[in-house]
Amino acid sequence: SGLIVLSQSQAEVLRLISEGLTNSAIAEQRNTSLRATEGLIQRTFAALGIAAESDHNPRIIAARLWQMGKVIVK
C-alpha cells in the first residue's frame, strides 16, 4: 500500500516536526527530556526509511511524508 506505520509517539513527534518545532520545543511540549526526544526522532526517521547520511534534510523529508498522508498510526 506504500503507507508507513508508526507508533503513537512517533506520529506525535512527526506531527510536531511538521509544525516546525525544534527538538527542544518538542521535548518541552511532550514533557520529556531533550535526549529522549532526540532518540525518538532518530527512531522515527529510521522507521520512515530516512538515512542519517542522506544529502537531504531528514526533517523536511519526514514532514513531507506526514503531510502527504503516507503515514498511518498503529
C-alpha positions as CSV (number, residue, x, y, z in Angstrom):
1,S,0.0,0.0,0.0
2,G,3.0,2.3,0.3
3,L,2.0,3.5,3.8
4,I,4.4,3.7,6.7
5,V,3.2,2.5,10.1
6,L,4.4,4.5,13.1
7,S,3.7,4.2,16.8
8,Q,1.6,6.9,18.6
9,S,4.7,8.5,20.0
10,Q,6.5,8.5,16.6
11,A,3.4,10.0,14.9
12,E,3.1,12.7,17.6
13,V,6.8,13.7,17.1
14,L,6.4,13.7,13.4
15,R,3.3,15.9,13.6
16,L,5.3,18.4,15.8
17,I,8.3,18.3,13.4
18,S,5.9,19.1,10.5
19,E,4.6,22.1,12.5
20,G,8.2,23.4,12.6
21,L,9.1,22.8,16.2
22,T,12.7,22.3,17.3
23,N,13.8,19.3,19.2
24,S,13.9,21.3,22.5
25,A,10.4,22.6,21.8
26,I,9.1,19.1,21.1
27,A,10.7,17.9,24.4
28,E,9.0,20.7,26.3
29,Q,5.6,20.1,24.6
30,R,5.8,16.3,25.3
31,N,7.2,16.9,28.8
32,T,10.3,14.7,28.1
33,S,14.0,15.2,28.2
34,L,15.8,16.5,25.1
35,R,17.9,13.3,24.9
36,A,14.8,11.1,25.0
37,T,13.2,13.3,22.3
38,E,16.3,13.1,20.1
39,G,16.3,9.4,20.4
40,L,12.6,9.1,19.5
41,I,13.2,11.4,16.5
42,Q,16.1,9.2,15.2
43,R,13.9,6.1,15.6
44,T,11.1,7.8,13.7
45,F,13.4,8.7,10.9
46,A,14.6,5.1,10.8
47,A,11.0,3.9,10.7
48,L,10.4,6.2,7.8
49,G,13.4,4.9,6.0
50,I,15.3,8.2,6.1
51,A,19.0,7.5,6.1
52,A,21.2,9.6,8.5
53,E,23.8,10.2,5.8
54,S,21.3,11.5,3.3
55,D,22.2,14.6,1.3
56,H,18.7,15.9,2.2
57,N,17.3,17.4,5.4
58,P,15.6,14.5,7.2
59,R,13.1,16.8,9.0
60,I,11.9,18.1,5.6
61,I,11.5,14.6,4.2
62,A,9.7,13.4,7.3
63,A,7.4,16.4,7.3
64,R,6.5,15.9,3.6
65,L,5.7,12.2,4.2
66,W,3.4,13.2,7.1
67,Q,1.7,16.0,5.1
68,M,1.2,13.7,2.0
69,G,-0.7,11.2,4.2
70,K,2.0,8.5,3.7
71,V,2.0,7.7,7.4
72,I,-0.5,5.7,9.5
73,V,-0.6,5.2,13.3
74,K,-0.8,1.8,14.9
